[in-house]
Amino acid sequence: MAKAKKEENNSKSRVKVSFFRAFLILIGADLVLLFAPGLGLLNSAFYIGDMISWSALIIGLALLAFGFKGVFRKVKE
């Protein structure tokens, strides 16, 4: 009769996703898709000024960068 194998320690640590950072990624992506100058969905349907478009694009990119920076965290077991 074969012996049962011992449980091996999993060398990979678990990863926890931060809900707040994932939410920031979604908001940033929405801002970029809606307000991108010349390409955004709202800019193609309505006239939106350049000042609003560029500032919303920069804010959206900043939120994306901030969200992706810390979305995954390692959890100690």
N, C-alpha and C positions, 0 to 999 in steps of 0.2 A: 504494500500500500504506500502511495506517495505521500510525503510529508507536505503540509501546507507551508507556503512561503511566508516568511515574516513580512510584516508591513514595513515597507521602506519609507524613510522620511522623504517627504516631498521637498526638493531643494528650491522650488520656486515659491516665492512669497506671494500671498494674495494681494490683489489690487482692489482698492476702493475708489469708486468714482464720486467726485464731489458734485452734488446736485446743483449748488449755486454756480460753480464754474461751468457746468454743462448748460445751465440757463443763460449765462453770459455769452456763451458761444452761439446759442440760438438767436439771441437778441442782436448780436453783432452781425451774424449772417443775414438776418432780415434787413437790417439797416443797409448793408452793402447791396443786397439784391434789389431793394426798393429805390434807393436814392443814388445809385451810381450814375455819375454825369454822362448822359448820352446813351447809357445802356440799361439803366434801372427801369423797373416796371412802372413806377409812378411818373418818371420823367418821360416815358414814351406815351403815356395817356394824358398827362396834364403838364402845364408849364410850371416848373418849380425853379426858382432862382438858383444861380450858380453858388451863391454863398451858402444856402441851405444844403444844396447837394454835396458840395465838397466837405462841409463841416460834418454832415451825417456820415459821409464815407470815411472820414478820418476817425470819427468816434467809433464807427462799426469795426474798423480794422484794429483799433486799440482794444476794443472789447474782445475781439477774436484772439488777439495776442495774449491778453491777460487771462482769458479763459483757458486757452490751450497750455499756458505755462504751468498750471497746477491742477489740471482736471483729474489726473491719476495720482493716487497716493498708495504707498505700500503699507500693508497692515501686518504688524507683528503678531505671531500666534503664540 
